[in-house]
Amino acid sequence: MKQLGNLAIVCARRSDVLLQIQGGVVCIYIGTEPQRESISLNWEDDIKITELIRKLNFGQYAEKRGKNV
């Protein structure tokens, strides 16, 4: 659960990401309709949460910037 706070910070900085925590489950919604993706994780799974943070910052779900994107 140590990484949950880091995930909350990453999500709070992004207008295209919604974070919900309920019943021990973390749900992340990335993007806008109709291409919105959802990911659900156990809130104590630090390994998967860390992987998701990396994807949000640098990988598959990184925020698109610039004119050509």
PDB file of N, CA, C, O and CB in Angstrom:
ATOM      1  N   MET A   1       0.816  -1.186   0.000  1.00  0.00           N
ATOM      2  CA  MET A   1       0.000   0.000   0.000  1.00  0.00           C
ATOM      3  C   MET A   1       0.864   1.255   0.000  1.00  0.00           C
ATOM      4  O   MET A   1       0.335   2.367  -0.033  1.00  0.00           O
ATOM      5  CB  MET A   1      -0.931  -0.005   1.194  1.00  0.00           C
ATOM      6  N   LYS A   2       2.172   1.096   0.037  1.00  0.00           N
ATOM      7  CA  LYS A   2       3.062   2.253   0.054  1.00  0.00           C
ATOM      8  C   LYS A   2       2.992   3.064  -1.230  1.00  0.00           C
ATOM      9  O   LYS A   2       3.168   4.282  -1.201  1.00  0.00           O
ATOM     10  CB  LYS A   2       4.479   1.807   0.290  1.00  0.00           C
ATOM     11  N   GLN A   3       2.739   2.408  -2.355  1.00  0.00           N
ATOM     12  CA  GLN A   3       2.735   3.089  -3.646  1.00  0.00           C
ATOM     13  C   GLN A   3       1.393   3.762  -3.962  1.00  0.00           C
ATOM     14  O   GLN A   3       1.309   4.534  -4.917  1.00  0.00           O
ATOM     15  CB  GLN A   3       3.077   2.102  -4.740  1.00  0.00           C
ATOM     16  N   LEU A   4       0.375   3.491  -3.202  1.00  0.00           N
ATOM     17  CA  LEU A   4      -0.940   4.054  -3.455  1.00  0.00           C
ATOM     18  C   LEU A   4      -0.916   5.585  -3.414  1.00  0.00           C
ATOM     19  O   LEU A   4      -1.565   6.234  -4.235  1.00  0.00           O
ATOM     20  CB  LEU A   4      -1.938   3.518  -2.442  1.00  0.00           C
ATOM     21  N   GLY A   5      -0.187   6.154  -2.481  1.00  0.00           N
ATOM     22  CA  GLY A   5      -0.057   7.614  -2.402  1.00  0.00           C
ATOM     23  C   GLY A   5       0.624   8.195  -3.623  1.00  0.00           C
ATOM     24  O   GLY A   5       0.223   9.247  -4.123  1.00  0.00           O
ATOM     25  N   ASN A   6       1.662   7.509  -4.109  1.00  0.00           N
ATOM     26  CA  ASN A   6       2.347   7.963  -5.322  1.00  0.00           C
ATOM     27  C   ASN A   6       1.411   7.915  -6.522  1.00  0.00           C
ATOM     28  O   ASN A   6       1.419   8.818  -7.358  1.00  0.00           O
ATOM     29  CB  ASN A   6       3.593   7.105  -5.592  1.00  0.00           C
ATOM     30  N   LEU A   7       0.607   6.864  -6.605  1.00  0.00           N
ATOM     31  CA  LEU A   7      -0.362   6.766  -7.691  1.00  0.00           C
ATOM     32  C   LEU A   7      -1.373   7.907  -7.610  1.00  0.00           C
ATOM     33  O   LEU A   7      -1.738   8.484  -8.634  1.00  0.00           O
ATOM     34  CB  LEU A   7      -1.082   5.409  -7.649  1.00  0.00           C
ATOM     35  N   ALA A   8      -1.821   8.230  -6.420  1.00  0.00           N
ATOM     36  CA  ALA A   8      -2.775   9.327  -6.247  1.00  0.00           C
ATOM     37  C   ALA A   8      -2.188  10.654  -6.728  1.00  0.00           C
ATOM     38  O   ALA A   8      -2.891  11.457  -7.341  1.00  0.00           O
ATOM     39  CB  ALA A   8      -3.193   9.441  -4.775  1.00  0.00           C
ATOM     40  N   ILE A   9      -0.922  10.882  -6.457  1.00  0.00           N
ATOM     41  CA  ILE A   9      -0.261  12.119  -6.907  1.00  0.00           C
ATOM     42  C   ILE A   9      -0.179  12.169  -8.419  1.00  0.00           C
ATOM     43  O   ILE A   9      -0.471  13.199  -9.027  1.00  0.00           O
ATOM     44  CB  ILE A   9       1.147  12.234  -6.305  1.00  0.00           C
ATOM     45  N   VAL A  10       0.219  11.058  -9.033  1.00  0.00           N
ATOM     46  CA  VAL A  10       0.323  11.003 -10.490  1.00  0.00           C
ATOM     47  C   VAL A  10      -1.038  11.272 -11.126  1.00  0.00           C
ATOM     48  O   VAL A  10      -1.139  12.034 -12.087  1.00  0.00           O
ATOM     49  CB  VAL A  10       0.871   9.631 -10.947  1.00  0.00           C
ATOM     50  N   CYS A  11      -2.078  10.649 -10.592  1.00  0.00           N
ATOM     51  CA  CYS A  11      -3.428  10.826 -11.139  1.00  0.00           C
ATOM     52  C   CYS A  11      -3.942  12.250 -10.936  1.00  0.00           C
ATOM     53  O   CYS A  11      -4.612  12.799 -11.811  1.00  0.00           O
ATOM     54  CB  CYS A  11      -4.393   9.833 -10.493  1.00  0.00           C
ATOM     55  N   ALA A  12      -3.634  12.841  -9.799  1.00  0.00           N
ATOM     56  CA  ALA A  12      -4.108  14.197  -9.503  1.00  0.00           C
ATOM     57  C   ALA A  12      -3.516  15.234 -10.454  1.00  0.00           C
ATOM     58  O   ALA A  12      -4.120  16.283 -10.680  1.00  0.00           O
ATOM     59  CB  ALA A  12      -3.766  14.568  -8.067  1.00  0.00           C
ATOM     60  N   ARG A  13      -2.365  14.955 -10.999  1.00  0.00           N
ATOM     61  CA  ARG A  13      -1.706  15.889 -11.922  1.00  0.00           C
ATOM     62  C   ARG A  13      -2.240  15.800 -13.342  1.00  0.00           C
ATOM     63  O   ARG A  13      -1.899  16.627 -14.188  1.00  0.00           O
ATOM     64  CB  ARG A  13      -0.223  15.636 -11.935  1.00  0.00           C
ATOM     65  N   ARG A  14      -3.072  14.804 -13.608  1.00  0.00           N
ATOM     66  CA  ARG A  14      -3.550  14.565 -14.965  1.00  0.00           C
ATOM     67  C   ARG A  14      -5.053  14.817 -15.059  1.00  0.00           C
ATOM     68  O   ARG A  14      -5.822  14.308 -14.243  1.00  0.00           O
ATOM     69  CB  ARG A  14      -3.221  13.130 -15.406  1.00  0.00           C
ATOM     70  N   SER A  15      -5.466  15.593 -16.041  1.00  0.00           N
ATOM     71  CA  SER A  15      -6.893  15.863 -16.219  1.00  0.00           C
ATOM     72  C   SER A  15      -7.602  14.738 -16.960  1.00  0.00           C
ATOM     73  O   SER A  15      -8.832  14.696 -16.980  1.00  0.00           O
ATOM     74  CB  SER A  15      -7.087  17.167 -16.967  1.00  0.00           C
ATOM     75  N   ASP A  16      -6.848  13.821 -17.572  1.00  0.00           N
ATOM     76  CA  ASP A  16      -7.444  12.728 -18.331  1.00  0.00           C
ATOM     77  C   ASP A  16      -7.463  11.406 -17.561  1.00  0.00           C
ATOM     78  O   ASP A  16      -7.720  10.352 -18.142  1.00  0.00           O
ATOM     79  CB  ASP A  16      -6.697  12.545 -19.626  1.00  0.00           C
ATOM     80  N   VAL A  17      -7.191  11.462 -16.247  1.00  0.00           N
ATOM     81  CA  VAL A  17      -7.146  10.253 -15.422  1.00  0.00           C
ATOM     82  C   VAL A  17      -8.050  10.438 -14.205  1.00  0.00           C
ATOM     83  O   VAL A  17      -8.011  11.468 -13.532  1.00  0.00           O
ATOM     84  CB  VAL A  17      -5.687   9.933 -14.980  1.00  0.00           C
ATOM     85  N   LEU A  18      -8.860   9.420 -13.940  1.00  0.00           N
ATOM     86  CA  LEU A  18      -9.729   9.413 -12.769  1.00  0.00           C
ATOM     87  C   LEU A  18      -9.328   8.234 -11.891  1.00  0.00           C
ATOM     88  O   LEU A  18      -9.205   7.110 -12.378  1.00  0.00           O
ATOM     89  CB  LEU A  18     -11.240   9.328 -13.177  1.00  0.00           C
ATOM     90  N   LEU A  19      -9.124   8.482 -10.607  1.00  0.00           N
ATOM     91  CA  LEU A  19      -8.762   7.458  -9.634  1.00  0.00           C
ATOM     92  C   LEU A  19      -9.915   7.276  -8.666  1.00  0.00           C
ATOM     93  O   LEU A  19     -10.412   8.246  -8.094  1.00  0.00           O
ATOM     94  CB  LEU A  19      -7.457   7.832  -8.879  1.00  0.00           C
ATOM     95  N   GLN A  20     -10.343   6.025  -8.481  1.00  0.00           N
ATOM     96  CA  GLN A  20     -11.360   5.704  -7.484  1.00  0.00           C
ATOM     97  C   GLN A  20     -10.842   4.556  -6.628  1.00  0.00           C
ATOM     98  O   GLN A  20     -10.245   3.609  -7.140  1.00  0.00           O
ATOM     99  CB  GLN A  20     -12.726   5.335  -8.159  1.00  0.00           C
ATOM    100  N   ILE A  21     -11.074   4.646  -5.328  1.00  0.00           N
ATOM    101  CA  ILE A  21     -10.679   3.592  -4.396  1.00  0.00           C
ATOM    102  C   ILE A  21     -11.913   3.206  -3.598  1.00  0.00           C
ATOM    103  O   ILE A  21     -12.550   4.046  -2.962  1.00  0.00           O
ATOM    104  CB  ILE A  21      -9.507   4.055  -3.451  1.00  0.00           C
ATOM    105  N   GLN A  22     -12.239   1.915  -3.643  1.00  0.00           N
ATOM    106  CA  GLN A  22     -13.429   1.463  -2.934  1.00  0.00           C
ATOM    107  C   GLN A  22     -13.301  -0.028  -2.635  1.00  0.00           C
ATOM    108  O   GLN A  22     -12.986  -0.822  -3.522  1.00  0.00           O
ATOM    109  CB  GLN A  22     -14.712   1.753  -3.760  1.00  0.00           C
ATOM    110  N   GLY A  23     -13.542  -0.397  -1.400  1.00  0.00           N
ATOM    111  CA  GLY A  23     -13.561  -1.798  -1.013  1.00  0.00           C
ATOM    112  C   GLY A  23     -12.261  -2.535  -1.268  1.00  0.00           C
ATOM    113  O   GLY A  23     -12.281  -3.719  -1.604  1.00  0.00           O
ATOM    114  N   GLY A  24     -11.135  -1.861  -1.114  1.00  0.00           N
ATOM    115  CA  GLY A  24      -9.842  -2.506  -1.314  1.00  0.00           C
ATOM    116  C   GLY A  24      -9.421  -2.620  -2.766  1.00  0.00           C
ATOM    117  O   GLY A  24      -8.437  -3.290  -3.078  1.00  0.00           O
ATOM    118  N   VAL A  25     -10.161  -1.969  -3.661  1.00  0.00           N
ATOM    119  CA  VAL A  25      -9.848  -2.012  -5.092  1.00  0.00           C
ATOM    120  C   VAL A  25      -9.581  -0.596  -5.589  1.00  0.00           C
ATOM    121  O   VAL A  25     -10.327   0.334  -5.284  1.00  0.00           O
ATOM    122  CB  VAL A  25     -11.006  -2.670  -5.901  1.00  0.00           C
ATOM    123  N   VAL A  26      -8.505  -0.449  -6.360  1.00  0.00           N
ATOM    124  CA  VAL A  26      -8.155   0.809  -7.002  1.00  0.00           C
ATOM    125  C   VAL A  26      -8.618   0.720  -8.446  1.00  0.00           C
ATOM    126  O   VAL A  26      -8.246  -0.215  -9.155  1.00  0.00           O
ATOM    127  CB  VAL A  26      -6.615   1.103  -6.908  1.00  0.00           C
ATOM    128  N   CYS A  27      -9.417   1.670  -8.891  1.00  0.00           N
ATOM    129  CA  CYS A  27      -9.860   1.724 -10.285  1.00  0.00           C
ATOM    130  C   CYS A  27      -9.327   3.003 -10.908  1.00  0.00           C
ATOM    131  O   CYS A  27      -9.491   4.094 -10.363  1.00  0.00           O
ATOM    132  CB  CYS A  27     -11.418   1.658 -10.392  1.00  0.00           C
ATOM    133  N   ILE A  28      -8.689   2.849 -12.050  1.00  0.00           N
ATOM    134  CA  ILE A  28      -8.144   3.978 -12.797  1.00  0.00           C
ATOM    135  C   ILE A  28      -8.849   4.029 -14.143  1.00  0.00           C
ATOM    136  O   ILE A  28      -8.975   3.014 -14.828  1.00  0.00           O
ATOM    137  CB  ILE A  28      -6.590   3.856 -12.973  1.00  0.00           C
ATOM    138  N   TYR A  29      -9.302   5.206 -14.512  1.00  0.00           N
ATOM    139  CA  TYR A  29      -9.915   5.431 -15.814  1.00  0.00           C
ATOM    140  C   TYR A  29      -9.022   6.416 -16.555  1.00  0.00           C
ATOM    141  O   TYR A  29      -8.770   7.522 -16.079  1.00  0.00           O
ATOM    142  CB  TYR A  29     -11.396   5.968 -15.686  1.00  0.00           C
ATOM    143  N   ILE A  30      -8.545   5.998 -17.732  1.00  0.00           N
ATOM    144  CA  ILE A  30      -7.566   6.781 -18.481  1.00  0.00           C
ATOM    145  C   ILE A  30      -8.158   7.183 -19.821  1.00  0.00           C
ATOM    146  O   ILE A  30      -8.703   6.351 -20.547  1.00  0.00           O
ATOM    147  CB  ILE A  30      -6.254   5.985 -18.682  1.00  0.00           C
ATOM    148  N   GLY A  31      -8.046   8.471 -20.143  1.00  0.00           N
ATOM    149  CA  GLY A  31      -8.503   8.966 -21.428  1.00  0.00           C
ATOM    150  C   GLY A  31      -9.907   9.522 -21.366  1.00  0.00           C
ATOM    151  O   GLY A  31     -10.475   9.719 -20.292  1.00  0.00           O
ATOM    152  N   THR A  32     -10.453   9.770 -22.542  1.00  0.00           N
ATOM    153  CA  THR A  32     -11.801  10.303 -22.653  1.00  0.00           C
ATOM    154  C   THR A  32     -12.630   9.358 -23.515  1.00  0.00           C
ATOM    155  O   THR A  32     -12.095   8.547 -24.270  1.00  0.00           O
ATOM    156  CB  THR A  32     -11.790  11.740 -23.249  1.00  0.00           C
ATOM    157  N   GLU A  33     -13.926   9.481 -23.386  1.00  0.00           N
ATOM    158  CA  GLU A  33     -14.825   8.645 -24.179  1.00  0.00           C
ATOM    159  C   GLU A  33     -14.612   8.940 -25.649  1.00  0.00           C
ATOM    160  O   GLU A  33     -14.322  10.091 -25.972  1.00  0.00           O
ATOM    161  CB  GLU A  33     -16.303   8.879 -23.783  1.00  0.00           C
ATOM    162  N   PRO A  34     -14.729   8.024 -26.537  1.00  0.00           N
ATOM    163  CA  PRO A  34     -15.063   6.619 -26.355  1.00  0.00           C
ATOM    164  C   PRO A  34     -13.835   5.717 -26.167  1.00  0.00           C
ATOM    165  O   PRO A  34     -13.983   4.499 -26.071  1.00  0.00           O
ATOM    166  CB  PRO A  34     -15.859   6.141 -27.534  1.00  0.00           C
ATOM    167  N   GLN A  35     -12.636   6.288 -26.112  1.00  0.00           N
ATOM    168  CA  GLN A  35     -11.424   5.482 -25.977  1.00  0.00           C
ATOM    169  C   GLN A  35     -10.971   5.301 -24.531  1.00  0.00           C
ATOM    170  O   GLN A  35      -9.834   4.887 -24.302  1.00  0.00           O
ATOM    171  CB  GLN A  35     -10.315   6.109 -26.767  1.00  0.00           C
ATOM    172  N   ARG A  36     -11.797   5.589 -23.576  1.00  0.00           N
ATOM    173  CA  ARG A  36     -11.420   5.488 -22.158  1.00  0.00           C
ATOM    174  C   ARG A  36     -11.105   4.040 -21.792  1.00  0.00           C
ATOM    175  O   ARG A  36     -11.858   3.124 -22.122  1.00  0.00           O
ATOM    176  CB  ARG A  36     -12.549   6.035 -21.252  1.00  0.00           C
ATOM    177  N   GLU A  37      -9.991   3.853 -21.110  1.00  0.00           N
ATOM    178  CA  GLU A  37      -9.604   2.531 -20.617  1.00  0.00           C
ATOM    179  C   GLU A  37      -9.772   2.503 -19.108  1.00  0.00           C
ATOM    180  O   GLU A  37      -9.646   3.527 -18.437  1.00  0.00           O
ATOM    181  CB  GLU A  37      -8.138   2.183 -21.018  1.00  0.00           C
ATOM    182  N   SER A  38     -10.058   1.315 -18.581  1.00  0.00           N
ATOM    183  CA  SER A  38     -10.149   1.175 -17.131  1.00  0.00           C
ATOM    184  C   SER A  38      -9.231   0.046 -16.678  1.00  0.00           C
ATOM    185  O   SER A  38      -9.071  -0.968 -17.357  1.00  0.00           O
ATOM    186  CB  SER A  38     -11.613   0.907 -16.687  1.00  0.00           C
ATOM    187  N   ILE A  39      -8.637   0.256 -15.508  1.00  0.00           N
ATOM    188  CA  ILE A  39      -7.731  -0.720 -14.910  1.00  0.00           C
ATOM    189  C   ILE A  39      -8.116  -0.853 -13.445  1.00  0.00           C
ATOM    190  O   ILE A  39      -8.308   0.149 -12.755  1.00  0.00           O
ATOM    191  CB  ILE A  39      -6.221  -0.295 -15.074  1.00  0.00           C
ATOM    192  N   SER A  40      -8.230  -2.081 -12.972  1.00  0.00           N
ATOM    193  CA  SER A  40      -8.548  -2.342 -11.568  1.00  0.00           C
ATOM    194  C   SER A  40      -7.424  -3.150 -10.941  1.00  0.00           C
ATOM    195  O   SER A  40      -6.938  -4.119 -11.526  1.00  0.00           O
ATOM    196  CB  SER A  40      -9.902  -3.089 -11.431  1.00  0.00           C
ATOM    197  N   LEU A  41      -7.014  -2.741  -9.738  1.00  0.00           N
ATOM    198  CA  LEU A  41      -5.939  -3.414  -9.011  1.00  0.00           C
ATOM    199  C   LEU A  41      -6.298  -3.508  -7.536  1.00  0.00           C
ATOM    200  O   LEU A  41      -7.085  -2.712  -7.023  1.00  0.00           O
ATOM    201  CB  LEU A  41      -4.596  -2.669  -9.196  1.00  0.00           C
ATOM    202  N   ASN A  42      -5.717  -4.482  -6.868  1.00  0.00           N
ATOM    203  CA  ASN A  42      -5.826  -4.565  -5.422  1.00  0.00           C
ATOM    204  C   ASN A  42      -5.009  -3.419  -4.833  1.00  0.00           C
ATOM    205  O   ASN A  42      -3.883  -3.183  -5.270  1.00  0.00           O
ATOM    206  CB  ASN A  42      -5.337  -5.958  -4.886  1.00  0.00           C
ATOM    207  N   TRP A  43      -5.548  -2.712  -3.861  1.00  0.00           N
ATOM    208  CA  TRP A  43      -4.863  -1.524  -3.341  1.00  0.00           C
ATOM    209  C   TRP A  43      -3.603  -1.838  -2.557  1.00  0.00           C
ATOM    210  O   TRP A  43      -2.856  -0.920  -2.220  1.00  0.00           O
ATOM    211  CB  TRP A  43      -5.794  -0.749  -2.472  1.00  0.00           C
ATOM    212  N   GLU A  44      -3.340  -3.098  -2.256  1.00  0.00           N
ATOM    213  CA  GLU A  44      -2.117  -3.485  -1.548  1.00  0.00           C
ATOM    214  C   GLU A  44      -1.056  -4.064  -2.484  1.00  0.00           C
ATOM    215  O   GLU A  44       0.012  -4.463  -2.020  1.00  0.00           O
ATOM    216  CB  GLU A  44      -2.445  -4.496  -0.465  1.00  0.00           C
ATOM    217  N   ASP A  45      -1.323  -4.121  -3.779  1.00  0.00           N
ATOM    218  CA  ASP A  45      -0.390  -4.713  -4.746  1.00  0.00           C
ATOM    219  C   ASP A  45       0.602  -3.655  -5.228  1.00  0.00           C
ATOM    220  O   ASP A  45       0.431  -3.060  -6.292  1.00  0.00           O
ATOM    221  CB  ASP A  45      -1.159  -5.326  -5.952  1.00  0.00           C
ATOM    222  N   ASP A  46       1.646  -3.433  -4.418  1.00  0.00           N
ATOM    223  CA  ASP A  46       2.639  -2.398  -4.730  1.00  0.00           C
ATOM    224  C   ASP A  46       3.355  -2.642  -6.055  1.00  0.00           C
ATOM    225  O   ASP A  46       3.714  -1.685  -6.741  1.00  0.00           O
ATOM    226  CB  ASP A  46       3.659  -2.316  -3.617  1.00  0.00           C
ATOM    227  N   ILE A  47       3.565  -3.879  -6.422  1.00  0.00           N
ATOM    228  CA  ILE A  47       4.285  -4.178  -7.669  1.00  0.00           C
ATOM    229  C   ILE A  47       3.473  -3.718  -8.877  1.00  0.00           C
ATOM    230  O   ILE A  47       4.002  -3.029  -9.749  1.00  0.00           O
ATOM    231  CB  ILE A  47       4.588  -5.694  -7.776  1.00  0.00           C
ATOM    232  N   LYS A  48       2.207  -4.088  -8.938  1.00  0.00           N
ATOM    233  CA  LYS A  48       1.363  -3.680 -10.073  1.00  0.00           C
ATOM    234  C   LYS A  48       1.089  -2.181 -10.065  1.00  0.00           C
ATOM    235  O   LYS A  48       1.007  -1.562 -11.125  1.00  0.00           O
ATOM    236  CB  LYS A  48       0.039  -4.444 -10.050  1.00  0.00           C
ATOM    237  N   ILE A  49       0.948  -1.598  -8.891  1.00  0.00           N
ATOM    238  CA  ILE A  49       0.739  -0.146  -8.808  1.00  0.00           C
ATOM    239  C   ILE A  49       1.981   0.590  -9.303  1.00  0.00           C
ATOM    240  O   ILE A  49       1.859   1.594 -10.004  1.00  0.00           O
ATOM    241  CB  ILE A  49       0.405   0.281  -7.352  1.00  0.00           C
ATOM    242  N   THR A  50       3.169   0.110  -8.953  1.00  0.00           N
ATOM    243  CA  THR A  50       4.411   0.714  -9.429  1.00  0.00           C
ATOM    244  C   THR A  50       4.508   0.614 -10.950  1.00  0.00           C
ATOM    245  O   THR A  50       4.914   1.570 -11.609  1.00  0.00           O
ATOM    246  CB  THR A  50       5.628   0.038  -8.770  1.00  0.00           C
ATOM    247  N   GLU A  51       4.138  -0.533 -11.506  1.00  0.00           N
ATOM    248  CA  GLU A  51       4.139  -0.698 -12.967  1.00  0.00           C
ATOM    249  C   GLU A  51       3.175   0.288 -13.618  1.00  0.00           C
ATOM    250  O   GLU A  51       3.492   0.881 -14.649  1.00  0.00           O
ATOM    251  CB  GLU A  51       3.757  -2.145 -13.354  1.00  0.00           C
ATOM    252  N   LEU A  52       2.003   0.465 -13.018  1.00  0.00           N
ATOM    253  CA  LEU A  52       1.024   1.394 -13.563  1.00  0.00           C
ATOM    254  C   LEU A  52       1.531   2.834 -13.497  1.00  0.00           C
ATOM    255  O   LEU A  52       1.318   3.604 -14.433  1.00  0.00           O
ATOM    256  CB  LEU A  52      -0.298   1.267 -12.813  1.00  0.00           C
ATOM    257  N   ILE A  53       2.194   3.204 -12.413  1.00  0.00           N
ATOM    258  CA  ILE A  53       2.776   4.545 -12.296  1.00  0.00           C
ATOM    259  C   ILE A  53       3.778   4.784 -13.420  1.00  0.00           C
ATOM    260  O   ILE A  53       3.785   5.853 -14.030  1.00  0.00           O
ATOM    261  CB  ILE A  53       3.459   4.727 -10.919  1.00  0.00           C
ATOM    262  N   ARG A  54       4.619   3.798 -13.695  1.00  0.00           N
ATOM    263  CA  ARG A  54       5.594   3.930 -14.791  1.00  0.00           C
ATOM    264  C   ARG A  54       4.893   4.112 -16.130  1.00  0.00           C
ATOM    265  O   ARG A  54       5.297   4.946 -16.939  1.00  0.00           O
ATOM    266  CB  ARG A  54       6.514   2.697 -14.847  1.00  0.00           C
ATOM    267  N   LYS A  55       3.843   3.332 -16.361  1.00  0.00           N
ATOM    268  CA  LYS A  55       3.096   3.459 -17.621  1.00  0.00           C
ATOM    269  C   LYS A  55       2.432   4.824 -17.741  1.00  0.00           C
ATOM    270  O   LYS A  55       2.380   5.394 -18.831  1.00  0.00           O
ATOM    271  CB  LYS A  55       2.038   2.358 -17.726  1.00  0.00           C
ATOM    272  N   LEU A  56       1.925   5.352 -16.631  1.00  0.00           N
ATOM    273  CA  LEU A  56       1.288   6.673 -16.656  1.00  0.00           C
ATOM    274  C   LEU A  56       2.300   7.789 -16.883  1.00  0.00           C
ATOM    275  O   LEU A  56       1.991   8.789 -17.531  1.00  0.00           O
ATOM    276  CB  LEU A  56       0.538   6.919 -15.354  1.00  0.00           C
ATOM    277  N   ASN A  57       3.496   7.621 -16.358  1.00  0.00           N
ATOM    278  CA  ASN A  57       4.518   8.664 -16.480  1.00  0.00           C
ATOM    279  C   ASN A  57       5.311   8.579 -17.779  1.00  0.00           C
ATOM    280  O   ASN A  57       5.587   9.605 -18.401  1.00  0.00           O
ATOM    281  CB  ASN A  57       5.465   8.586 -15.314  1.00  0.00           C
ATOM    282  N   PHE A  58       5.682   7.368 -18.196  1.00  0.00           N
ATOM    283  CA  PHE A  58       6.636   7.233 -19.303  1.00  0.00           C
ATOM    284  C   PHE A  58       6.213   6.270 -20.399  1.00  0.00           C
ATOM    285  O   PHE A  58       6.793   6.297 -21.484  1.00  0.00           O
ATOM    286  CB  PHE A  58       7.941   6.794 -18.772  1.00  0.00           C
ATOM    287  N   GLY A  59       5.239   5.436 -20.158  1.00  0.00           N
ATOM    288  CA  GLY A  59       4.939   4.344 -21.075  1.00  0.00           C
ATOM    289  C   GLY A  59       3.649   4.498 -21.843  1.00  0.00           C
ATOM    290  O   GLY A  59       3.314   5.572 -22.342  1.00  0.00           O
ATOM    291  N   GLN A  60       2.945   3.406 -21.923  1.00  0.00           N
ATOM    292  CA  GLN A  60       1.734   3.263 -22.714  1.00  0.00           C
ATOM    293  C   GLN A  60       0.687   4.331 -22.426  1.00  0.00           C
ATOM    294  O   GLN A  60      -0.012   4.767 -23.341  1.00  0.00           O
ATOM    295  CB  GLN A  60       1.145   1.918 -22.478  1.00  0.00           C
ATOM    296  N   TYR A  61       0.566   4.757 -21.186  1.00  0.00           N
ATOM    297  CA  TYR A  61      -0.464   5.729 -20.806  1.00  0.00           C
ATOM    298  C   TYR A  61       0.095   7.123 -20.537  1.00  0.00           C
ATOM    299  O   TYR A  61      -0.568   7.949 -19.911  1.00  0.00           O
ATOM    300  CB  TYR A  61      -1.196   5.243 -19.582  1.00  0.00           C
ATOM    301  N   ALA A  62       1.296   7.383 -21.003  1.00  0.00           N
ATOM    302  CA  ALA A  62       1.906   8.701 -20.785  1.00  0.00           C
ATOM    303  C   ALA A  62       1.081   9.783 -21.463  1.00  0.00           C
ATOM    304  O   ALA A  62       0.487   9.562 -22.519  1.00  0.00           O
ATOM    305  CB  ALA A  62       3.356   8.728 -21.313  1.00  0.00           C
ATOM    306  N   GLU A  63       1.056  10.933 -20.852  1.00  0.00           N
ATOM    307  CA  GLU A  63       0.313  12.066 -21.388  1.00  0.00           C
ATOM    308  C   GLU A  63       0.951  12.519 -22.706  1.00  0.00           C
ATOM    309  O   GLU A  63       2.163  12.716 -22.792  1.00  0.00           O
ATOM    310  CB  GLU A  63       0.275  13.235 -20.363  1.00  0.00           C
ATOM    311  N   LYS A  64       0.123  12.673 -23.704  1.00  0.00           N
ATOM    312  CA  LYS A  64       0.604  13.104 -25.023  1.00  0.00           C
ATOM    313  C   LYS A  64       0.835  14.605 -24.991  1.00  0.00           C
ATOM    314  O   LYS A  64      -0.023  15.367 -24.546  1.00  0.00           O
ATOM    315  CB  LYS A  64      -0.409  12.724 -26.153  1.00  0.00           C
ATOM    316  N   ARG A  65       1.996  15.020 -25.466  1.00  0.00           N
ATOM    317  CA  ARG A  65       2.323  16.452 -25.482  1.00  0.00           C
ATOM    318  C   ARG A  65       2.839  16.846 -26.847  1.00  0.00           C
ATOM    319  O   ARG A  65       3.327  16.012 -27.609  1.00  0.00           O
ATOM    320  CB  ARG A  65       3.364  16.798 -24.397  1.00  0.00           C
ATOM    321  N   GLY A  66       2.728  18.115 -27.143  1.00  0.00           N
ATOM    322  CA  GLY A  66       3.255  18.643 -28.391  1.00  0.00           C
ATOM    323  C   GLY A  66       2.173  18.773 -29.454  1.00  0.00           C
ATOM    324  O   GLY A  66       1.057  18.281 -29.289  1.00  0.00           O
ATOM    325  N   LYS A  67       2.524  19.449 -30.553  1.00  0.00           N
ATOM    326  CA  LYS A  67       1.578  19.710 -31.630  1.00  0.00           C
ATOM    327  C   LYS A  67       1.321  18.487 -32.495  1.00  0.00           C
ATOM    328  O   LYS A  67       0.210  18.296 -32.989  1.00  0.00           O
ATOM    329  CB  LYS A  67       2.079  20.836 -32.488  1.00  0.00           C
ATOM    330  N   ASN A  68       2.331  17.666 -32.677  1.00  0.00           N
ATOM    331  CA  ASN A  68       2.218  16.555 -33.613  1.00  0.00           C
ATOM    332  C   ASN A  68       1.580  15.320 -33.025  1.00  0.00           C
ATOM    333  O   ASN A  68       1.488  14.296 -33.701  1.00  0.00           O
ATOM    334  CB  ASN A  68       3.555  16.205 -34.132  1.00  0.00           C
ATOM    335  N   VAL A  69       1.137  15.386 -31.786  1.00  0.00           N
ATOM    336  CA  VAL A  69       0.558  14.202 -31.152  1.00  0.00           C
ATOM    337  C   VAL A  69      -0.928  14.309 -31.118  1.00  0.00           C
ATOM    338  O   VAL A  69      -1.600  13.406 -30.621  1.00  0.00           O
ATOM    339  CB  VAL A  69       1.095  14.010 -29.749  1.00  0.00           C
TER     340      VAL A  69
END
